[in-house]
């Protein structure tokens, strides 16, 4: 918990994968994380364009 708070205070975003979900359907969890990464990258591109 302290490590997570430390990282979040420095701008990190923590996305959890629950072990129960992983064991039930790992491919769905991988897809969910992949979509989250793509969303964050798209948001960062927009932010960079606005700053320029």
Buried (B, 14 or more C-beta within 10 A) or exposed (E): EEEEEEEEEEEEEEEEEEEEEEEEEEEEBEEBEEEEEEEEEEEEEEEEEEEE
